[in-house]
Amino acid sequence: MEKLLSIFDKSGISENLSFGQLLFTVAMAAVLGLMIAAVYKYTNTAIDYTQEFAVTLVMLSMIIAIVVAAIGGNIASAFSFAGVLSIIRFRTVMGSPRDVAFVLFAVSAGLCVGVGAYIYAAVASVALFVLIILMYVFNLFAPRGSAKRLKITIPENMNYEGVFEEIIGRYCTHHNLVKVDTVDLGTLFELVYDVEVRRGASEKNMIDEIRCKNGNLNITLVLASAHSVK
């Protein structure tokens, strides 16, 4: 208990920070946080985007800046604060590595502002904003095709081996049969393929050709990340 109370000892708080500097620190952290959240929203392509996460990015940059500005250069106090903050646990898990990167971005911006490196924080953040937006606009590092999951329903008496490979191969750069399952109490079979659709290839034409082979039964084409083989 004594160690916990010592964290809030006045000796651990920076006395060199004026009220004006504090206001400027908070304002700059808020501006950078808002810009980070705006870039995150603009470049986000996932369907699980939430307003709460964007707001959290703004709050993170401000909280980190305030805490770092308060403890100043006192390393002992910094570790004490870190020990207290380590008690906190996130109630939700990060959705993707991109989300983790934006959290680190917000924390780093807050740290830079908190220690008074305002120019460094501004220049580095703007450089990252430009880079992130350029990668988004020009779709850099995108895969050659579109990775998807193809499900084909066929009659139970149909010999499916090699029937659909020629059609799929003309529209996809890669395809692999990953699962065969029975549906409708065993009256039908379902073939599950991992496919990578060629750029410019018509998914509709591929589905139409498959329909001619499977007796016009159900065909599903979804993003590979949206479904997993059980």
N, C-alpha and C positions, 0 to 999 in steps of 0.2 A: 504493500500500500504506500509505503514511504517513497519507493522508487517511482510509482505512478504519479504521486503528488509533486515530485521533484521536476517532472516534465514541465509543469506550469509555473515553475519558479521564474521570477522576473529576470534572473541572470541568464536564462536561456532565450530571452527575447531580444531582438535587435533594437537598440535604442538610437541608432543612427538614421533610422528611416523616418523622414518627416511625413506629416499628414498629406502634403501635396504629392510626395513620392508614392505614398501608399495608394492615393486615388489614381495616379497615373498607372501604377502597376496593375491595379484591379481593372481599370479601363482597357489597357492594352491586352491583358489576358482575355478579357471578354471579347474584344474585337477579333483577336486571333482565333479564339474558340468558335465564334460565330462563323468566321471564314472557313475554318476546318469543317464545321458541320455542314456549311453550304456546299463545299466541294464534295464532301462525302455523299450528300443527297444527289447532287448533279451527276456524279459518276457512278451512282449505285444502279446496278441492273438486276439485283436479286429481288425476288418476290417477297422476301421476308423483311423488307425495310420497315423500320418503326421510327416514329417521331421521338419516342423516349430515348432511343440510342443517340440520336442527333443532339438532343438536349443534354444528355449525359456528357458528350464531348465538350460542350461549352462549359458545363459545370466543372469538369475535370481540370481544364486548363486554368480556370479561375481559382479553384481550391488549392491546386498545387502551387500556383504563384503566391497566393496569400500565405500558405504555410511556410514556403521557402523564404519569403520576405520577412516573415515574423521571426524565424529562427536565425536569420542572418548567416554568419559564417561559423556558428557554433555547431561543430560536428557531433558533439555529444547529444545536443538537443535534437539534431536531425535524426540520429539513430533512435532516440527515445520516441519521437513522433512516429517513426517508421514502425517501431514495435507496437505502438498503440493501434496504428492503422492496419497492422497485419491481422488484427482480430476480425476485421470486416471480411465478409464473404459475399461474393456476388450470388444473387438468387437465380440468375440465368447464366447459361453457358454461352460463350462467344460463338457466333454463327459461322465465321469463316476467318482465315488468316488475314484477310483484308480488314475486317473489323478490329482485329488485334493491332494491326499496323496503325489504324487511325487512333486507337486508344493511346498507343505509344507516341504518336504525333502530338496529341493533345497534352500528354504528360510532359513531353520534351519542351513544347512551347511554354507551358507553365513554369517549368524549371528555369528556362532561360530568362523569362520575364522576372521571375522571383529573385534571381541573383543580380538583376539590374543590367543584363546584357540585352538591352532593348533593340539596338541596331542589329545585332547578330540574330536575335529571335525573328525580327521582321524580314531581314534578307533571306535567311534560311527557310522561313515559312513560305515566302513568296516563290522562292525557287522550287520548293516542293509542290506548291499549288500548280505552277506552270507545268511541271513534269507530269503530275498526275492527270491534269486535264489533257495534255498532249497525248499521253498513252491512251486515254479514253477516246478522244476524238479520232485518232488514227488507228484505234483498235490493235495496238501493238501486242505482240506475243500471243495472238489468238491462234487456236488450233487450225490446222488446214481444213478441217471439215467440222461438222456439227455432231457431237457425240450424243446418241439417243438410244432409247430402248424400244425395240420393235416386238410387238406381240401379235402372233398370227393364230387364229382359231381354225382348226381343220376337223373334218369328220374322223371318227375313231378308226374307220377302215381304210384310211388313206395312208399310203406309204410315203412319208414326208421326206425321206432321205434324198437330198440333192435336188428336190423339186423347186425350192425358192432361191437357191444359192446363185443361179445364173442371173435372175432378175435383180436381186439385191446387189450383186457384184457390179452391175452396170450403173447403179446410182450411188454406191458407197465405196469409199476408199478402203474401208475395213469392215468386216462383219464376222460375228462369231456366235454360234448357237450355244447359249449358256444354260438353258433349262428347257425341259419338256415336262408338261404337267397335264393331268386329266382334269376336266371341268364338267359341270352339269352331271354329276354322279357318274362320271366315266363315259358319257355318251359322246364327248368331244375331247380333242387334244388341244393344248395351247403351247406353241413354240415361242420361246423368248430369245431374241437376238440382241447382242450389243452391236450397234452399227455406228459408223461415222459417215454421215451424208456428205457427198461431194459438194463443193461450192458451186452454186448455180444449178444444181440438180433439182428436178421437180419431184418433191415428195408425193404430190398428188398422183403423178403418172406412175410412180413406183407402187403406190397403194392400189391404183386401178389395175395394174398388171397382176399384182398378187391376188386381187379379188377374183380374177378370172381363173386362178388356179385353186383357190380354197373354197370354191362354191359360194362366194359372196357372204361368207361368215365374218364375224367380227375381227377387225384389225385395229390395233392401237399403236400410235407412235408418240412417245413422250421423251422429255429430257432424261438422260441417264441418271442425273443427280436427283431427279424427282421420284425415283422408284428404285428399290433395291431387291435383289433376289433373295428370297427367304429359304 
